Amino acid sequence: MKQITALRESLQKRQMMISRACLSQELATHASLMVVYKLAKPNKPISDGEFVKECMDATVKIICPEVEMRHKNVSLSRRTIVRRVDSISTNLSDQLAGKIKKFDYFSICLDESTDAADTAQMLIFIRGIDRDFNVTEELLSMESLKHTTGEDLFRHLCDCFDRHKLQWDKFVSVTTDGAPSLTGKNVGLVKKVNDKVSGMYCGGRLMAPHVNKW
């Protein structure tokens, strides 16, 4: 009987040790993700992660040396940061995809410009609302463009809608920066969008997205 009790206590101790190790690693991973998110949001260089880790180590060593060993498990190496950024990006994309499925209606905002490398870009922002009146506003996509004609912009917009499984019959308005390729009367993107949805009906009336300029 004593032997059974001893074996049971030994097993419980081992289970507690494994549980504590798992919890410690989970907390370290969580802390690493939080720091990486803070670095990625303002577009800080990934090399800053190692500097931040040095500062954290020095601070912990002075303020609470009893948890110094636990703190060393927080990895902020360049490879780790790249993996964490990819994980965060995937998670945010999955969250947005889940919200898009619940949209009753949505609108988009388009901004065409060039980046520092003189590459044309079209930013697509989305604003949607679900049946519980929860409003979501996010950057949906950034499309790199070889050409900036209305036809090319419209093709990229259609590809974006297909990738994110957006339904045209829930599309209610579009806001643009007024660029000719977006608002051109005959070949602009907005004209092509109106042509796309002109045959869709809702309650006996033709659907056509409302157009705004900003």
N, C-alpha and C positions, 0 to 999 in steps of 0.2 A: 504493500500500500504506500509506504514511504517512497519507494522507488518510482511509482506512478506519479505521485505528487511532484517529486523532483523533476521528472521528465516533463510534466505539464508546465511547471514554472520556467524550465529552461526554454521550452517552445515559445511561451508567451514573451519572454525576454527577447528572443530572436525576432519574433514578429514585430515587437515594438521598435527594435533597432532598425529593421528593414523599413517600417512605416516612417520613422523619423528621417531616415536617409532619403526616402522618396519625397517626403514633404520638403526637406531642405533643398533638394534638387529642383522641385517644382517652384519653390519661392525664388530660387536663383534664376531660373528661366524667365519667370514673370518679371523680375527686376530687370533682367537683360532686355526683354521686349520693351519695357517702359522707357528705358534709356535710349534704345535704338529709335523708338517712335519720336522721342523728343529731338533726336539728331536729324531724323529724316524729314520731319515736318517743315523746318526752315531751310532744308537742303544743305545741311552741314556736311563737310567732307567725312568719309568713313574713317579716315585716319584720326579724326577727333575722338573716336571711341576709346582708343588706347590712352589718350591723354586724360579723358574723363575717368577711366578706370584707375589711373595713377592717383588722381585727386581723391577719388573715393577711398582708395586703400589708405592713403595718408591720413584722411579724416577719421576713418574708422579706427585706425591704429591708435589715435590720440583719444578719441571720445569714448569708444567702447571696444577695447582690445579683446574682450572676452568672446566677441563674435568675429574676430578677424579671420579665422580659418573658414568659417561659413561664408564670409563675404568673398573669399577668393574664388568661390565657385561661379561667381557672376562673370561670364565671359563676354568681352567686348572687343575681340580681335576682329580684324578686317573680314575674314571669312565668315565669322559668326554674324557680323552686322549685315553682310550681303544676304545670308540665309534668312535672318530675322526680317529684313526689309521685304524680301520676297514673300515670307509667310504673312506679314501684316497686309501687304498688297492683296494677296489672295483672299484673306479673311474679309477685308473691306469690300472687295468685289463680290464675294458671296453674300455679304449682308445686303448690298445694293440690289443684287439679283433677286433676293428674297422679297425685298420691298417692292420691286418693279412688278412682280407677279400679283401683288395686291392692289396695284393702281387701278382706280376707276377711270381717272382722267389724268393726262399729263401735258405739259408744255415744254418747249425747249428754247434755249437762248444760244445764238451762234455768234462767234467772234472770230473773224479771219485776220491773221497778222503773220509776221515773220519772226523767227527766233534769232538768237545771236549769231547763228551760222548762216543766216539769210535763207533759211528753209521755210517755205510757206506752211502754216499750221491753221487748222480750224478747230477751235475749242467748242465742244458741245456740252452745254449744261442742261440738266433736266430738273423739272419741278413736278412732282406728282402728289396726288391725294388719294387716300383709300376710303373705304366706306365708313370708317370711324373718324374721318376728318383729320387723320394724321398726315402732315405735310412733310415731304422729303425734298431737299434741295442738294444736289451733288454735281460734281464734274463727271459727266458720263464718259466722255472720250476726248482724246486729242488726236486728230487725224493729220498725218503728214501728207502734203500735197506736192505732186510734180507739176500740176497745172491748176490754175485757179478760175477756170471757167465755171459757169453755172452748172453745166453738165457734170463736170468732175466733182464739184461740191455736192451735188445731189446724189451722185453715185456713192460717195463716201458716207453720206447721211443714211442712205438705204442700207448699206453694209453694216453701219452701226446699229440701226434698228433691228436688222436680222440677228446680229451677234447677241444682242441683249433681249431678243424676243419681245420687242415692243410692238403693240398692235396699232395700226394706223387709225382704226375707228375710235381709239381713245385719245387721239392726238387733237388738242383743241386750240393751240396757239403757238406762234413762233415769234421770237424777238431777235432782231439783228442789229448790227452796228451801222447799217445803211450802206455798206459797200456795194458797188454796182453789180458785182458777180452774185451777190445775194439777193438784191432787190430789183435787178433789171426787169423791165416790163415784159420783154419777150423771151429772154433766155436765162433769167436769173433763177437762183435756187428756189425762191419763194414761189415763182410762177410754176415751176415744175412740181413743187409740193402741192399746189392747188390743183394742178392737172391730175396728180396722182390720186387725190381724194375726191375729185369732183364727181365720181360715179358712185360714191358710198352714200347710203341713205341712213338716216336716223330719225324715226318718228315722222317719216314722210317728207323730210326736208333734206336738201343736199348738205353734206358736211363740207366745210371749208375752214381751215385753221385761221384764226384771227392773227393779223400781222402787226407787230409793234416795232418801233425803232428806238434805239437808246444811244 
